[in-house]
Amino acid sequence: MNLWRSQENGKFLVLISLTVIICQYSQASIIETRDDLEILYPPQFTSNRIVGGEEAPDDFAPYQISLQSLKNRHFCGGAIIDKNWVITASHCVAGAKPEKLKILTGAQNLKNNTGNYYYADRIVMHCSYNNPAYANDIALIHLNSSIEFDNHTKAVEYNNEPLKDGDELVLTGWGTLSLGGEVPQMLQTLTVKYVPFNECRAAHDNSTWVDIGHLCTFNDKGKGACHGDSGGPLVHNGKLVALVNWGRPCAKGFPDAHAKVSYYYDFIRTTLRGCQRDNEEETTEEKEPVTEPEKEGEKETTEKVTTEKATTEKAP
C-alpha cells in the first residue's frame, strides 16, 4: 500500500512540474505577442537579453535608450548615434508605426527616471532584413526633435576596426534576468568576450543563422542576453561595435549573435546623411529624356538631309 502511494505521489509531482513548465513558456509567449506592443518579435528561442549581469553605475552608458510603446512598456534597447537618430535591431520595429514609439534617454531607472522622452517620425530598416533568415537585423529611428545632450545623455561613436579573439565588450540593457522573467527596474551591464565568426558558427552547428554580418560574444553559461535587450548596444573601448540580435535563451552556453556595426557602416552613413531619401525622391521626379550626343558622321548626314529637304520644299 505504501509503495502504491509512493508511486502515485511521484506521478503527481511529475505532473505538477510539467504544468509549471508549460505555464512558464505560455507566459513568455504571451509577453512576446501582446497586441498593445504593436511590435513583431523573433521566435521565443531566438530572443536575447541580459542574464547574470549587475546593476550599472550612474551615467555608465549615457548612449543607452529604452524603446517603448506609448503605454511606457519597455520592449527593446538601442543607442544614440546622433542628435536626431537612434540605432536598434530591425526585429524590434518590424511592423511598427513611428508614431506608436517612444524613446527614453538619460535614464538608469525605468520606474522612477529623470530621463527625457522623444518621439519617432521615421523608421529606416535595412532593405534586406531577414533575407536570408536572421540577417541584416539593424534599423535606424529618426526623431521629430533633437536630443538634448548632457552628462546623462550622449551619443556614442561607432567603431570600424576589427576585433581580436578574446576582446572584451560591454553589454547594457533592461532585459529580463531569466527566461520569461520580469523586466528589471535598473539598467543592467555585463562584460562578454568576442568570438570569431568561424568558431561562433561551429558552436551553432554551422547554422546559416550566423551570418557574416553578425558579431558573436560569449561569457560563462548562465550569463548572456535575454528578453528585452534586443537592439541594445555592445561597446568596445567606449565605441559601439554591435547591436543585440539573437541567441539561445537565455545564457545556455552558446555564443550570442549581434549585428556588426562595421559591416553596416555604409547603411548607417548614407541614412544619416539622407542619401537614401534623396535617391528615392530622384526616382519619383519627372526628368527630361536624355539624348545621346550625335557622332560626327551622323551629324553631317543629318545636316545634309535637312538642307536637301529645305531645298526641295522651296522648289516650285
Solvent accessible surface area in square Angstrom, and as a share of the most:
residue,aa,sasa,rsa
1,M,157,0.70
2,N,122,0.63
3,L,129,0.64
4,W,144,0.51
5,R,131,0.48
6,S,67,0.43
7,Q,100,0.44
8,E,68,0.30
9,N,92,0.47
10,G,31,0.30
11,K,136,0.58
12,F,123,0.51
13,L,113,0.56
14,V,90,0.52
15,L,110,0.55
16,I,74,0.38
17,S,59,0.38
18,L,96,0.48
19,T,66,0.39
20,V,73,0.42
21,I,83,0.42
22,I,111,0.56
23,C,75,0.45
24,Q,102,0.45
25,Y,113,0.43
26,S,52,0.34
27,Q,90,0.40
28,A,4,0.03
29,S,53,0.34
30,I,104,0.53
31,I,69,0.35
32,E,20,0.09
33,T,99,0.58
34,R,101,0.37
35,D,130,0.67
36,D,38,0.20
37,L,10,0.05
38,E,84,0.38
39,I,12,0.06
40,L,119,0.59
41,Y,38,0.15
42,P,18,0.11
43,P,63,0.40
44,Q,37,0.16
45,F,110,0.46
46,T,1,0.00
47,S,1,0.01
48,N,1,0.01
49,R,1,0.00
50,I,0,0.00
51,V,21,0.12
52,G,39,0.38
53,G,27,0.26
54,E,119,0.53
55,E,108,0.48
56,A,8,0.06
57,P,81,0.51
58,D,119,0.62
59,D,58,0.30
60,F,79,0.33
61,A,4,0.03
62,P,25,0.16
63,Y,22,0.08
64,Q,4,0.02
65,I,0,0.00
66,S,0,0.00
67,L,0,0.00
68,Q,4,0.02
69,S,6,0.04
70,L,84,0.42
71,K,145,0.61
72,N,88,0.45
73,R,96,0.35
74,H,16,0.07
75,F,9,0.04
76,C,0,0.00
77,G,0,0.00
78,G,0,0.00
79,A,0,0.00
80,I,0,0.00
81,I,15,0.08
82,D,49,0.25
83,K,110,0.47
84,N,29,0.15
85,W,13,0.05
86,V,0,0.00
87,I,0,0.00
88,T,0,0.00
89,A,0,0.00
90,S,0,0.00
91,H,5,0.02
92,C,0,0.00
93,V,1,0.01
94,A,13,0.10
95,G,66,0.64
96,A,16,0.12
97,K,118,0.50
98,P,35,0.22
99,E,108,0.49
100,K,72,0.31
101,L,2,0.01
102,K,19,0.08
103,I,0,0.00
104,L,1,0.01
105,T,1,0.00
106,G,13,0.12
107,A,8,0.06
108,Q,31,0.14
109,N,27,0.14
110,L,25,0.12
111,K,150,0.63
112,N,119,0.61
113,N,46,0.24
114,T,129,0.75
115,G,18,0.18
116,N,65,0.33
117,Y,74,0.28
118,Y,19,0.07
119,Y,94,0.36
120,A,6,0.05
121,D,72,0.37
122,R,56,0.20
123,I,34,0.17
124,V,20,0.11
125,M,61,0.27
126,H,33,0.15
127,C,129,0.77
128,S,37,0.24
129,Y,54,0.21
130,N,76,0.39
131,N,106,0.55
132,P,81,0.51
133,A,44,0.34
134,Y,33,0.13
135,A,1,0.01
136,N,19,0.10
137,D,9,0.05
138,I,0,0.00
139,A,0,0.00
140,L,0,0.00
141,I,0,0.00
142,H,42,0.19
143,L,1,0.00
144,N,92,0.47
145,S,55,0.35
146,S,54,0.35
147,I,7,0.04
148,E,126,0.57
149,F,99,0.41
150,D,69,0.36
151,N,112,0.57
152,H,92,0.41
153,T,3,0.01
154,K,94,0.40
155,A,44,0.34
156,V,9,0.05
157,E,119,0.53
158,Y,53,0.20
159,N,17,0.09
160,N,77,0.40
161,E,123,0.55
162,P,126,0.79
163,L,26,0.13
164,K,141,0.60
165,D,101,0.52
166,G,34,0.32
167,D,22,0.11
168,E,100,0.45
169,L,0,0.00
170,V,40,0.23
171,L,3,0.01
172,T,0,0.00
173,G,1,0.01
174,W,1,0.00
175,G,0,0.00
176,T,7,0.04
177,L,87,0.43
178,S,58,0.38
179,L,58,0.29
180,G,17,0.17
181,G,18,0.18
182,E,135,0.61
183,V,58,0.33
184,P,15,0.09
185,Q,80,0.36
186,M,51,0.23
187,L,1,0.00
188,Q,13,0.06
189,T,11,0.07
190,L,15,0.08
191,T,61,0.35
192,V,5,0.03
193,K,107,0.45
194,Y,39,0.15
195,V,14,0.08
196,P,37,0.23
197,F,53,0.22
198,N,120,0.62
199,E,98,0.44
200,C,0,0.00
201,R,68,0.25
202,A,60,0.47
203,A,41,0.31
204,H,3,0.01
205,D,115,0.60
206,N,105,0.54
207,S,33,0.22
208,T,98,0.57
209,W,79,0.28
210,V,0,0.00
211,D,25,0.13
212,I,93,0.47
213,G,1,0.01
214,H,8,0.04
215,L,6,0.03
216,C,1,0.01
217,T,3,0.02
218,F,75,0.31
219,N,34,0.18
220,D,90,0.47
221,K,152,0.65
222,G,36,0.35
223,K,84,0.36
224,G,4,0.03
225,A,3,0.02
226,C,0,0.00
227,H,11,0.05
228,G,8,0.07
229,D,1,0.00
230,S,0,0.00
231,G,0,0.00
232,G,0,0.00
233,P,0,0.00
234,L,0,0.00
235,V,11,0.06
236,H,31,0.14
237,N,133,0.68
238,G,52,0.50
239,K,81,0.35
240,L,0,0.00
241,V,6,0.03
242,A,0,0.00
243,L,0,0.00
244,V,0,0.00
245,N,1,0.01
246,W,10,0.03
247,G,1,0.01
248,R,86,0.32
249,P,18,0.11
250,C,13,0.08
251,A,12,0.09
252,K,103,0.44
253,G,30,0.29
254,F,76,0.31
255,P,11,0.07
256,D,15,0.08
257,A,0,0.00
258,H,1,0.00
259,A,1,0.00
260,K,53,0.22
261,V,0,0.00
262,S,40,0.26
263,Y,108,0.41
264,Y,8,0.03
265,Y,74,0.28
266,D,85,0.44
267,F,20,0.08
268,I,0,0.00
269,R,73,0.27
270,T,32,0.19
271,T,3,0.02
272,L,45,0.22
273,R,171,0.62
274,G,21,0.20
275,C,47,0.28
276,Q,64,0.28
277,R,111,0.40
278,D,74,0.38
279,N,88,0.45
280,E,112,0.50
281,E,88,0.39
282,E,87,0.39
283,T,114,0.67
284,T,111,0.65
285,E,107,0.48
286,E,174,0.78
287,K,140,0.59
288,E,151,0.67
289,P,121,0.76
290,V,142,0.82
291,T,117,0.68
292,E,154,0.69
293,P,123,0.77
294,E,108,0.48
295,K,145,0.61
296,E,144,0.65
297,G,46,0.44
298,E,95,0.43
299,K,109,0.46
300,E,117,0.52
301,T,82,0.47
302,T,70,0.41
303,E,97,0.43
304,K,131,0.55
305,V,87,0.50
306,T,83,0.48
307,T,87,0.50
308,E,93,0.42
309,K,127,0.54
310,A,42,0.33
311,T,87,0.51
312,T,100,0.58
313,E,126,0.56
314,K,174,0.74
315,A,59,0.46
316,P,181,1.14
